[in-house]
Amino acid sequence: MIGYTTLGTNDLDRAAAFYDPVLALLDQHRLWAYERGIGWGTEADKPSLGILKPFDGNPATVGNGTMVALLAPSTDVVDQVHLLAITLGGQNEGDVGPRGEGFYGGYFRDPDGNKLCVYCRT
């Protein structure tokens, strides 16, 4: 159902320095880049994540209640992604661990304040 998701940034270079290594742990790579944004994924016809400066030229803001969940292949990768995100300047929004039956995840905010979850099914 999801084609792509975008999150806003006010500093594209900082966002790239954060998302390039974080998404590489999830086997995602840059699909496109231009002066306003960068997109990561596996293939152009698969779901992807874009980080963009807002089209209207106003500052990017964080949506209250908005979150993007990133699927990981294992609990080890969930742990690695969450730790790397925090190491790269993200903010911990929930330590990694089991949350209900069959779900293992951790929550963090990127340097722009966008909320993400990295998770796997167990």
A tleap script that builds the chain and sets N, CA, C and O, in Angstrom:
source leaprc.protein.ff14SB
mol = sequence {
  NMET ILE GLY TYR THR THR LEU GLY THR ASN
  ASP LEU ASP ARG ALA ALA ALA PHE TYR ASP
  PRO VAL LEU ALA LEU LEU ASP GLN HIE ARG
  LEU TRP ALA TYR GLU ARG GLY ILE GLY TRP
  GLY THR GLU ALA ASP LYS PRO SER LEU GLY
  ILE LEU LYS PRO PHE ASP GLY ASN PRO ALA
  THR VAL GLY ASN GLY THR MET VAL ALA LEU
  LEU ALA PRO SER THR ASP VAL VAL ASP GLN
  VAL HIE LEU LEU ALA ILE THR LEU GLY GLY
  GLN ASN GLU GLY ASP VAL GLY PRO ARG GLY
  GLU GLY PHE TYR GLY GLY TYR PHE ARG ASP
  PRO ASP GLY ASN LYS LEU CYS VAL TYR CYS
  ARG CTHR
}
set mol.1.N position { 0.818 -1.191 0.000 }
set mol.1.CA position { 0.000 0.000 0.000 }
set mol.1.C position { 0.859 1.250 0.000 }
set mol.1.O position { 0.526 2.201 -0.707 }
set mol.2.N position { 1.941 1.297 0.751 }
set mol.2.CA position { 2.771 2.502 0.830 }
set mol.2.C position { 3.754 2.528 -0.329 }
set mol.2.O position { 4.500 1.571 -0.536 }
set mol.3.N position { 3.758 3.610 -1.078 }
set mol.3.CA position { 4.724 3.799 -2.156 }
set mol.3.C position { 5.997 4.441 -1.641 }
set mol.3.O position { 7.103 3.960 -1.885 }
set mol.4.N position { 5.813 5.546 -0.917 }
set mol.4.CA position { 6.939 6.215 -0.271 }
set mol.4.C position { 6.421 7.089 0.853 }
set mol.4.O position { 5.245 7.450 0.893 }
set mol.5.N position { 7.317 7.419 1.760 }
set mol.5.CA position { 7.027 8.305 2.879 }
set mol.5.C position { 8.085 9.385 2.877 }
set mol.5.O position { 9.249 9.115 2.582 }
set mol.6.N position { 7.694 10.607 3.204 }
set mol.6.CA position { 8.680 11.678 3.317 }
set mol.6.C position { 8.625 12.304 4.706 }
set mol.6.O position { 7.571 12.386 5.336 }
set mol.7.N position { 9.782 12.736 5.154 }
set mol.7.CA position { 9.935 13.502 6.386 }
set mol.7.C position { 10.671 14.774 6.047 }
set mol.7.O position { 11.485 14.802 5.124 }
set mol.8.N position { 10.385 15.832 6.791 }
set mol.8.CA position { 11.017 17.111 6.521 }
set mol.8.C position { 12.341 17.274 7.234 }
set mol.8.O position { 12.584 16.675 8.282 }
set mol.9.N position { 13.195 18.100 6.643 }
set mol.9.CA position { 14.459 18.474 7.261 }
set mol.9.C position { 14.725 19.951 7.016 }
set mol.9.O position { 14.282 20.525 6.021 }
set mol.10.N position { 15.454 20.548 7.941 }
set mol.10.CA position { 15.928 21.912 7.768 }
set mol.10.C position { 17.412 21.948 7.430 }
set mol.10.O position { 17.961 23.018 7.167 }
set mol.11.N position { 18.065 20.793 7.434 }
set mol.11.CA position { 19.491 20.685 7.157 }
set mol.11.C position { 19.732 19.370 6.426 }
set mol.11.O position { 19.927 18.328 7.052 }
set mol.12.N position { 19.717 19.424 5.102 }
set mol.12.CA position { 19.812 18.211 4.299 }
set mol.12.C position { 21.155 17.501 4.491 }
set mol.12.O position { 21.195 16.271 4.515 }
set mol.13.N position { 22.238 18.236 4.627 }
set mol.13.CA position { 23.544 17.599 4.843 }
set mol.13.C position { 23.564 16.824 6.159 }
set mol.13.O position { 24.063 15.700 6.210 }
set mol.14.N position { 23.028 17.417 7.212 }
set mol.14.CA position { 22.965 16.741 8.513 }
set mol.14.C position { 22.073 15.505 8.417 }
set mol.14.O position { 22.412 14.451 8.954 }
set mol.15.N position { 20.935 15.631 7.735 }
set mol.15.CA position { 20.027 14.494 7.572 }
set mol.15.C position { 20.708 13.368 6.804 }
set mol.15.O position { 20.565 12.199 7.164 }
set mol.16.N position { 21.445 13.706 5.754 }
set mol.16.CA position { 22.149 12.686 4.970 }
set mol.16.C position { 23.193 11.972 5.815 }
set mol.16.O position { 23.341 10.754 5.722 }
set mol.17.N position { 23.917 12.723 6.640 }
set mol.17.CA position { 24.933 12.121 7.510 }
set mol.17.C position { 24.307 11.191 8.541 }
set mol.17.O position { 24.966 10.268 9.018 }
set mol.18.N position { 23.053 11.420 8.888 }
set mol.18.CA position { 22.318 10.571 9.822 }
set mol.18.C position { 21.729 9.354 9.097 }
set mol.18.O position { 21.946 8.218 9.519 }
set mol.19.N position { 20.995 9.585 8.024 }
set mol.19.CA position { 20.251 8.510 7.377 }
set mol.19.C position { 21.106 7.581 6.521 }
set mol.19.O position { 20.784 6.397 6.427 }
set mol.20.N position { 22.171 8.057 5.896 }
set mol.20.CA position { 23.006 7.157 5.081 }
set mol.20.C position { 23.470 5.942 5.890 }
set mol.20.O position { 23.237 4.815 5.454 }
set mol.21.N position { 24.119 6.122 7.051 }
set mol.21.CA position { 24.575 4.941 7.794 }
set mol.21.C position { 23.444 4.178 8.487 }
set mol.21.O position { 23.492 2.951 8.571 }
set mol.22.N position { 22.429 4.886 8.983 }
set mol.22.CA position { 21.317 4.201 9.656 }
set mol.22.C position { 20.592 3.289 8.676 }
set mol.22.O position { 20.339 2.125 8.987 }
set mol.23.N position { 20.257 3.799 7.506 }
set mol.23.CA position { 19.510 2.996 6.541 }
set mol.23.C position { 20.385 1.948 5.873 }
set mol.23.O position { 19.869 0.931 5.408 }
set mol.24.N position { 21.699 2.166 5.811 }
set mol.24.CA position { 22.599 1.142 5.269 }
set mol.24.C position { 22.530 -0.135 6.101 }
set mol.24.O position { 22.637 -1.233 5.556 }
set mol.25.N position { 22.351 -0.001 7.421 }
set mol.25.CA position { 22.202 -1.191 8.266 }
set mol.25.C position { 20.953 -1.996 7.908 }
set mol.25.O position { 20.873 -3.188 8.207 }
set mol.26.N position { 19.991 -1.353 7.274 }
set mol.26.CA position { 18.760 -2.012 6.837 }
set mol.26.C position { 18.805 -2.359 5.347 }
set mol.26.O position { 17.775 -2.642 4.736 }
set mol.27.N position { 20.012 -2.334 4.771 }
set mol.27.CA position { 20.234 -2.645 3.351 }
set mol.27.C position { 19.475 -1.713 2.405 }
set mol.27.O position { 19.026 -2.128 1.337 }
set mol.28.N position { 19.339 -0.454 2.810 }
set mol.28.CA position { 18.712 0.564 1.968 }
set mol.28.C position { 19.813 1.489 1.450 }
set mol.28.O position { 20.777 1.772 2.161 }
set mol.29.N position { 19.668 1.951 0.228 }
set mol.29.CA position { 20.662 2.855 -0.354 }
set mol.29.C position { 19.941 4.033 -1.018 }
set mol.29.O position { 18.723 4.017 -1.197 }
set mol.30.N position { 20.717 5.037 -1.372 }
set mol.30.CA position { 20.130 6.200 -2.043 }
set mol.30.C position { 19.592 5.814 -3.410 }
set mol.30.O position { 20.288 5.221 -4.234 }
set mol.31.N position { 18.346 6.165 -3.621 }
set mol.31.CA position { 17.725 5.950 -4.920 }
set mol.31.C position { 17.772 7.214 -5.759 }
set mol.31.O position { 17.846 7.150 -6.986 }
set mol.32.N position { 17.729 8.360 -5.102 }
set mol.32.CA position { 17.781 9.645 -5.788 }
set mol.32.C position { 18.238 10.722 -4.819 }
set mol.32.O position { 18.131 10.568 -3.603 }
set mol.33.N position { 18.742 11.803 -5.370 }
set mol.33.CA position { 19.145 12.967 -4.574 }
set mol.33.C position { 19.123 14.194 -5.469 }
set mol.33.O position { 19.524 14.137 -6.631 }
set mol.34.N position { 18.662 15.277 -4.930 }
set mol.34.CA position { 18.714 16.568 -5.610 }
set mol.34.C position { 18.749 17.656 -4.545 }
set mol.34.O position { 18.783 17.340 -3.356 }
set mol.35.N position { 18.742 18.910 -4.929 }
set mol.35.CA position { 19.004 20.017 -3.988 }
set mol.35.C position { 18.017 20.094 -2.826 }
set mol.35.O position { 18.364 20.650 -1.784 }
set mol.36.N position { 16.809 19.563 -2.960 }
set mol.36.CA position { 15.812 19.621 -1.879 }
set mol.36.C position { 15.672 18.341 -1.093 }
set mol.36.O position { 15.060 18.349 -0.026 }
set mol.37.N position { 16.223 17.227 -1.584 }
set mol.37.CA position { 15.979 16.000 -0.855 }
set mol.37.C position { 16.759 14.796 -1.329 }
set mol.37.O position { 17.458 14.829 -2.342 }
set mol.38.N position { 16.615 13.724 -0.555 }
set mol.38.CA position { 17.263 12.449 -0.823 }
set mol.38.C position { 16.237 11.349 -0.535 }
set mol.38.O position { 15.447 11.452 0.404 }
set mol.39.N position { 16.261 10.307 -1.349 }
set mol.39.CA position { 15.388 9.158 -1.138 }
set mol.39.C position { 16.191 7.875 -1.021 }
set mol.39.O position { 17.149 7.661 -1.763 }
set mol.40.N position { 15.795 7.019 -0.080 }
set mol.40.CA position { 16.464 5.741 0.153 }
set mol.40.C position { 15.473 4.600 -0.034 }
set mol.40.O position { 14.277 4.758 0.214 }
set mol.41.N position { 15.966 3.474 -0.464 }
set mol.41.CA position { 15.161 2.271 -0.610 }
set mol.41.C position { 15.999 1.164 -1.199 }
set mol.41.O position { 17.229 1.203 -1.151 }
set mol.42.N position { 15.321 0.168 -1.758 }
set mol.42.CA position { 16.032 -0.933 -2.401 }
set mol.42.C position { 15.898 -0.857 -3.914 }
set mol.42.O position { 16.846 -1.155 -4.640 }
set mol.43.N position { 14.716 -0.458 -4.392 }
set mol.43.CA position { 14.455 -0.331 -5.824 }
set mol.43.C position { 13.420 0.767 -6.023 }
set mol.43.O position { 12.632 1.055 -5.122 }
set mol.44.N position { 13.425 1.375 -7.197 }
set mol.44.CA position { 12.527 2.501 -7.467 }
set mol.44.C position { 11.049 2.119 -7.358 }
set mol.44.O position { 10.217 2.971 -7.044 }
set mol.45.N position { 10.712 0.861 -7.610 }
set mol.45.CA position { 9.305 0.457 -7.561 }
set mol.45.C position { 8.917 -0.197 -6.236 }
set mol.45.O position { 7.862 -0.823 -6.136 }
set mol.46.N position { 9.769 -0.053 -5.221 }
set mol.46.CA position { 9.493 -0.575 -3.878 }
set mol.46.C position { 9.319 0.600 -2.917 }
set mol.46.O position { 9.747 1.709 -3.234 }
set mol.47.N position { 8.701 0.387 -1.750 }
set mol.47.CA position { 8.539 1.486 -0.789 }
set mol.47.C position { 9.882 2.130 -0.441 }
set mol.47.O position { 10.906 1.455 -0.336 }
set mol.48.N position { 9.851 3.446 -0.267 }
set mol.48.CA position { 11.071 4.189 0.026 }
set mol.48.C position { 10.798 5.301 1.035 }
set mol.48.O position { 9.650 5.631 1.335 }
set mol.49.N position { 11.882 5.861 1.544 }
set mol.49.CA position { 11.817 6.961 2.498 }
set mol.49.C position { 12.557 8.150 1.920 }
set mol.49.O position { 13.708 8.031 1.502 }
set mol.50.N position { 11.894 9.299 1.897 }
set mol.50.CA position { 12.512 10.533 1.425 }
set mol.50.C position { 12.648 11.528 2.563 }
set mol.50.O position { 11.762 11.644 3.411 }
set mol.51.N position { 13.755 12.240 2.576 }
set mol.51.CA position { 13.991 13.335 3.515 }
set mol.51.C position { 14.139 14.588 2.667 }
set mol.51.O position { 15.034 14.681 1.827 }
set mol.52.N position { 13.244 15.557 2.898 }
set mol.52.CA position { 13.197 16.718 2.014 }
set mol.52.C position { 13.065 18.029 2.765 }
set mol.52.O position { 12.504 18.086 3.859 }
set mol.53.N position { 13.590 19.072 2.159 }
set mol.53.CA position { 13.272 20.427 2.598 }
set mol.53.C position { 11.869 20.718 2.076 }
set mol.53.O position { 11.576 20.394 0.925 }
set mol.54.N position { 10.990 21.317 2.880 }
set mol.54.CA position { 9.615 21.548 2.440 }
set mol.54.C position { 9.531 22.349 1.141 }
set mol.54.O position { 10.276 23.308 0.938 }
set mol.55.N position { 8.617 21.942 0.274 }
set mol.55.CA position { 8.414 22.568 -1.026 }
set mol.55.C position { 8.040 24.037 -0.901 }
set mol.55.O position { 8.442 24.854 -1.730 }
set mol.56.N position { 7.264 24.380 0.141 }
set mol.56.CA position { 6.783 25.760 0.276 }
set mol.56.C position { 7.844 26.726 0.803 }
set mol.56.O position { 7.587 27.925 0.914 }
set mol.57.N position { 9.035 26.212 1.127 }
set mol.57.CA position { 10.112 27.073 1.600 }
set mol.57.C position { 10.060 27.401 3.081 }
set mol.57.O position { 10.989 28.012 3.608 }
set mol.58.N position { 8.996 27.007 3.762 }
set mol.58.CA position { 8.897 27.232 5.202 }
set mol.58.C position { 9.713 26.171 5.942 }
set mol.58.O position { 10.037 25.131 5.370 }
set mol.59.N position { 10.047 26.429 7.214 }
set mol.59.CA position { 10.804 25.439 7.978 }
set mol.59.C position { 10.041 24.122 8.129 }
set mol.59.O position { 8.816 24.108 8.258 }
set mol.60.N position { 10.784 23.026 8.110 }
set mol.60.CA position { 10.207 21.712 8.382 }
set mol.60.C position { 9.825 21.656 9.853 }
set mol.60.O position { 10.547 22.168 10.708 }
set mol.61.N position { 8.698 21.040 10.141 }
set mol.61.CA position { 8.253 20.852 11.515 }
set mol.61.C position { 7.891 19.383 11.709 }
set mol.61.O position { 7.690 18.646 10.744 }
set mol.62.N position { 7.811 18.971 12.969 }
set mol.62.CA position { 7.499 17.596 13.321 }
set mol.62.C position { 5.995 17.454 13.513 }
set mol.62.O position { 5.369 18.284 14.172 }
set mol.63.N position { 5.423 16.417 12.946 }
set mol.63.CA position { 3.996 16.156 13.118 }
set mol.63.C position { 3.738 15.416 14.416 }
set mol.63.O position { 4.322 14.359 14.651 }
set mol.64.N position { 2.872 15.955 15.260 }
set mol.64.CA position { 2.518 15.293 16.509 }
set mol.64.C position { 1.691 14.051 16.190 }
set mol.64.O position { 0.623 14.147 15.585 }
set mol.65.N position { 2.188 12.891 16.597 }
set mol.65.CA position { 1.515 11.639 16.304 }
set mol.65.C position { 2.016 10.959 15.040 }
set mol.65.O position { 1.564 9.865 14.705 }
set mol.66.N position { 2.939 11.591 14.339 }
set mol.66.CA position { 3.501 11.028 13.124 }
set mol.66.C position { 4.730 10.195 13.462 }
set mol.66.O position { 5.573 10.616 14.255 }
set mol.67.N position { 4.834 9.004 12.856 }
set mol.67.CA position { 5.985 8.151 13.068 }
set mol.67.C position { 6.156 7.261 11.842 }
set mol.67.O position { 5.176 6.841 11.227 }
set mol.68.N position { 7.398 6.980 11.497 }
set mol.68.CA position { 7.722 6.049 10.427 }
set mol.68.C position { 8.368 4.831 11.062 }
set mol.68.O position { 9.281 4.966 11.878 }
set mol.69.N position { 7.902 3.638 10.695 }
set mol.69.CA position { 8.455 2.389 11.216 }
set mol.69.C position { 9.316 1.734 10.146 }
set mol.69.O position { 8.888 1.559 9.005 }
set mol.70.N position { 10.542 1.375 10.534 }
set mol.70.CA position { 11.501 0.758 9.631 }
set mol.70.C position { 11.637 -0.716 9.991 }
set mol.70.O position { 11.990 -1.049 11.122 }
set mol.71.N position { 11.360 -1.597 9.042 }
set mol.71.CA position { 11.406 -3.035 9.275 }
set mol.71.C position { 12.840 -3.537 9.200 }
set mol.71.O position { 13.550 -3.263 8.232 }
set mol.72.N position { 13.263 -4.266 10.216 }
set mol.72.CA position { 14.596 -4.858 10.283 }
set mol.72.C position { 14.467 -6.380 10.178 }
set mol.72.O position { 13.415 -6.937 10.493 }
set mol.73.N position { 15.538 -7.055 9.734 }
set mol.73.CA position { 15.458 -8.504 9.578 }
set mol.73.C position { 15.634 -9.301 10.873 }
set mol.73.O position { 15.323 -10.491 10.908 }
set mol.74.N position { 16.132 -8.658 11.942 }
set mol.74.CA position { 16.394 -9.407 13.176 }
set mol.74.C position { 16.471 -8.462 14.370 }
set mol.74.O position { 16.581 -7.246 14.213 }
set mol.75.N position { 16.411 -9.048 15.567 }
set mol.75.CA position { 16.553 -8.241 16.782 }
set mol.75.C position { 17.948 -7.630 16.864 }
set mol.75.O position { 18.101 -6.517 17.367 }
set mol.76.N position { 18.973 -8.342 16.374 }
set mol.76.CA position { 20.330 -7.790 16.380 }
set mol.76.C position { 20.408 -6.514 15.545 }
set mol.76.O position { 21.050 -5.543 15.948 }
set mol.77.N position { 19.763 -6.517 14.397 }
set mol.77.CA position { 19.779 -5.323 13.539 }
set mol.77.C position { 18.966 -4.204 14.184 }
set mol.77.O position { 19.353 -3.038 14.094 }
set mol.78.N position { 17.859 -4.529 14.826 }
set mol.78.CA position { 17.099 -3.511 15.564 }
set mol.78.C position { 18.017 -2.846 16.585 }
set mol.78.O position { 18.076 -1.619 16.663 }
set mol.79.N position { 18.729 -3.648 17.360 }
set mol.79.CA position { 19.653 -3.110 18.362 }
set mol.79.C position { 20.705 -2.206 17.722 }
set mol.79.O position { 20.983 -1.117 18.223 }
set mol.80.N position { 21.286 -2.664 16.612 }
set mol.80.CA position { 22.344 -1.905 15.936 }
set mol.80.C position { 21.830 -0.577 15.389 }
set mol.80.O position { 22.475 0.458 15.559 }
set mol.81.N position { 20.683 -0.606 14.740 }
set mol.81.CA position { 20.116 0.615 14.156 }
set mol.81.C position { 19.783 1.621 15.255 }
set mol.81.O position { 20.121 2.799 15.135 }
set mol.82.N position { 19.133 1.178 16.307 }
set mol.82.CA position { 18.752 2.080 17.389 }
set mol.82.C position { 19.988 2.713 18.015 }
set mol.82.O position { 20.024 3.925 18.227 }
set mol.83.N position { 21.000 1.904 18.309 }
set mol.83.CA position { 22.230 2.429 18.901 }
set mol.83.C position { 22.919 3.419 17.968 }
set mol.83.O position { 23.365 4.476 18.414 }
set mol.84.N position { 23.011 3.095 16.687 }
set mol.84.CA position { 23.649 3.995 15.730 }
set mol.84.C position { 22.878 5.306 15.619 }
set mol.84.O position { 23.483 6.377 15.571 }
set mol.85.N position { 21.556 5.232 15.579 }
set mol.85.CA position { 20.747 6.453 15.491 }
set mol.85.C position { 21.027 7.376 16.670 }
set mol.85.O position { 21.161 8.586 16.488 }
set mol.86.N position { 21.115 6.828 17.861 }
set mol.86.CA position { 21.399 7.639 19.055 }
set mol.86.C position { 22.828 8.182 18.991 }
set mol.86.O position { 23.070 9.341 19.328 }
set mol.87.N position { 23.767 7.350 18.561 }
set mol.87.CA position { 25.169 7.757 18.440 }
set mol.87.C position { 25.333 8.902 17.455 }
set mol.87.O position { 26.194 9.763 17.640 }
set mol.88.N position { 24.510 8.919 16.407 }
set mol.88.CA position { 24.605 9.948 15.364 }
set mol.88.C position { 23.804 11.205 15.687 }
set mol.88.O position { 23.621 12.062 14.822 }
set mol.89.N position { 23.329 11.320 16.911 }
set mol.89.CA position { 22.640 12.543 17.310 }
set mol.89.C position { 21.140 12.414 17.428 }
set mol.89.O position { 20.455 13.403 17.693 }
set mol.90.N position { 20.612 11.216 17.238 }
set mol.90.CA position { 19.182 11.009 17.448 }
set mol.90.C position { 18.863 10.982 18.934 }
set mol.90.O position { 19.754 10.855 19.775 }
set mol.91.N position { 17.597 11.102 19.238 }
set mol.91.CA position { 17.136 11.095 20.634 }
set mol.91.C position { 16.374 9.800 20.894 }
set mol.91.O position { 15.500 9.425 20.112 }
set mol.92.N position { 16.700 9.123 21.979 }
set mol.92.CA position { 16.010 7.892 22.349 }
set mol.92.C position { 14.574 8.216 22.739 }
set mol.92.O position { 14.331 9.076 23.585 }
set mol.93.N position { 13.632 7.527 22.123 }
set mol.93.CA position { 12.211 7.688 22.443 }
set mol.93.C position { 11.620 6.404 22.992 }
set mol.93.O position { 10.409 6.315 23.196 }
set mol.94.N position { 12.466 5.403 23.235 }
set mol.94.CA position { 12.003 4.125 23.768 }
set mol.94.C position { 13.050 3.057 23.520 }
set mol.94.O position { 13.326 2.706 22.373 }
set mol.95.N position { 13.629 2.543 24.583 }
set mol.95.CA position { 14.674 1.527 24.465 }
set mol.95.C position { 14.190 0.327 23.672 }
set mol.95.O position { 12.995 0.038 23.627 }
set mol.96.N position { 15.133 -0.370 23.044 }
set mol.96.CA position { 14.787 -1.572 22.294 }
set mol.96.C position { 14.360 -2.684 23.247 }
set mol.96.O position { 14.833 -2.778 24.379 }
set mol.97.N position { 13.469 -3.503 22.762 }
set mol.97.CA position { 13.007 -4.639 23.543 }
set mol.97.C position { 11.687 -5.146 23.023 }
set mol.97.O position { 11.113 -4.569 22.099 }
set mol.98.N position { 11.198 -6.232 23.615 }
set mol.98.CA position { 9.904 -6.774 23.199 }
set mol.98.C position { 8.769 -5.843 23.621 }
set mol.98.O position { 8.789 -5.254 24.702 }
set mol.99.N position { 7.803 -5.731 22.756 }
set mol.99.CA position { 6.603 -4.938 23.033 }
set mol.99.C position { 5.405 -5.743 22.547 }
set mol.99.O position { 4.996 -5.649 21.390 }
set mol.100.N position { 4.875 -6.510 23.430 }
set mol.100.CA position { 3.779 -7.377 23.032 }
set mol.100.C position { 4.300 -8.636 22.355 }
set mol.100.O position { 5.500 -8.798 22.135 }
set mol.101.N position { 3.393 -9.493 22.041 }
set mol.101.CA position { 3.750 -10.781 21.449 }
set mol.101.C position { 4.217 -10.619 20.006 }
set mol.101.O position { 3.509 -10.052 19.174 }
set mol.102.N position { 5.413 -11.122 19.718 }
set mol.102.CA position { 5.908 -11.148 18.350 }
set mol.102.C position { 6.446 -9.836 17.816 }
set mol.102.O position { 6.665 -9.722 16.610 }
set mol.103.N position { 6.668 -8.839 18.662 }
set mol.103.CA position { 7.146 -7.526 18.199 }
set mol.103.C position { 8.341 -7.113 19.046 }
set mol.103.O position { 8.280 -7.143 20.275 }
set mol.104.N position { 9.427 -6.729 18.385 }
set mol.104.CA position { 10.638 -6.259 19.057 }
set mol.104.C position { 11.030 -4.955 18.386 }
set mol.104.O position { 11.237 -4.928 17.173 }
set mol.105.N position { 11.136 -3.879 19.143 }
set mol.105.CA position { 11.435 -2.600 18.518 }
set mol.105.C position { 12.063 -1.602 19.457 }
set mol.105.O position { 12.136 -1.813 20.667 }
set mol.106.N position { 12.511 -0.520 18.880 }
set mol.106.CA position { 13.044 0.619 19.599 }
set mol.106.C position { 12.639 1.887 18.870 }
set mol.106.O position { 12.415 1.873 17.660 }
set mol.107.N position { 12.547 2.972 19.604 }
set mol.107.CA position { 12.047 4.234 19.067 }
set mol.107.C position { 13.087 5.330 19.222 }
set mol.107.O position { 13.805 5.380 20.220 }
set mol.108.N position { 13.164 6.209 18.227 }
set mol.108.CA position { 14.101 7.325 18.286 }
set mol.108.C position { 13.607 8.473 17.412 }
set mol.108.O position { 12.740 8.305 16.555 }
set mol.109.N position { 14.183 9.634 17.655 }
set mol.109.CA position { 13.939 10.811 16.816 }
set mol.109.C position { 15.220 11.146 16.076 }
set mol.109.O position { 16.314 11.033 16.630 }
set mol.110.N position { 15.083 11.557 14.828 }
set mol.110.CA position { 16.246 11.987 14.055 }
set mol.110.C position { 16.660 13.388 14.496 }
set mol.110.O position { 15.970 13.984 15.323 }
set mol.111.N position { 17.754 13.932 13.981 }
set mol.111.CA position { 18.195 15.258 14.417 }
set mol.111.C position { 17.193 16.390 14.151 }
set mol.111.O position { 17.295 17.449 14.769 }
set mol.112.N position { 16.227 16.187 13.243 }
set mol.112.CA position { 15.185 17.184 13.014 }
set mol.112.C position { 13.982 16.986 13.922 }
set mol.112.O position { 13.060 17.801 13.909 }
set mol.113.N position { 13.976 15.907 14.717 }
set mol.113.CA position { 12.873 15.639 15.629 }
set mol.113.C position { 11.819 14.686 15.092 }
set mol.113.O position { 10.833 14.422 15.780 }
set mol.114.N position { 11.996 14.158 13.879 }
set mol.114.CA position { 11.051 13.193 13.324 }
set mol.114.C position { 11.151 11.883 14.098 }
set mol.114.O position { 12.251 11.416 14.393 }
set mol.115.N position { 10.012 11.292 14.425 }
set mol.115.CA position { 9.996 10.056 15.209 }
set mol.115.C position { 9.992 8.835 14.296 }
set mol.115.O position { 9.245 8.764 13.320 }
set mol.116.N position { 10.847 7.881 14.641 }
set mol.116.CA position { 10.946 6.621 13.914 }
set mol.116.C position { 10.963 5.457 14.880 }
set mol.116.O position { 11.322 5.596 16.049 }
set mol.117.N position { 10.569 4.312 14.369 }
set mol.117.CA position { 10.663 3.055 15.081 }
set mol.117.C position { 11.441 2.103 14.189 }
set mol.117.O position { 11.209 2.062 12.981 }
set mol.118.N position { 12.351 1.343 14.759 }
set mol.118.CA position { 12.969 0.238 14.055 }
set mol.118.C position { 12.487 -1.021 14.752 }
set mol.118.O position { 12.556 -1.111 15.977 }
set mol.119.N position { 11.995 -2.004 13.987 }
set mol.119.CA position { 11.364 -3.163 14.592 }
set mol.119.C position { 11.546 -4.404 13.740 }
set mol.119.O position { 11.919 -4.333 12.569 }
set mol.120.N position { 11.275 -5.541 14.357 }
set mol.120.CA position { 11.156 -6.799 13.627 }
set mol.120.C position { 10.075 -7.632 14.279 }
set mol.120.O position { 9.697 -7.390 15.425 }
set mol.121.N position { 9.588 -8.596 13.559 }
set mol.121.CA position { 8.636 -9.566 14.097 }
set mol.121.C position { 9.434 -10.748 14.618 }
set mol.121.O position { 10.360 -11.222 13.960 }
set mol.122.N position { 9.076 -11.212 15.786 }
set mol.122.CA position { 9.818 -12.319 16.376 }
set mol.122.C position { 8.955 -13.563 16.486 }
set mol.122.O position { 9.422 -14.597 16.964 }
savepdb mol mol.pdb
quit
